[in-house]
């Protein structure tokens, strides 16, 4: 499965709700690699649920759409 699962989206929604005030808006795109608020532990947890070759791109796109 290449898309984010419901469980992954739930974790990302929770993270976004907790951090949306601190996320830089006005950028053309969101990148987890450049976001200090996005922990490696969260990324590992998302990988354990469903690891794909495009996971980071899917996360970036999902957060960007919310932002």
Secondary structure, 3 states (H helix, E strand, C coil): CCCCCHHHHHHHHHHHHHHCCCCCCCCCCCCHHHCCCCCHHHHHHHHHHCCCCCHHHHHHHHHHHHC
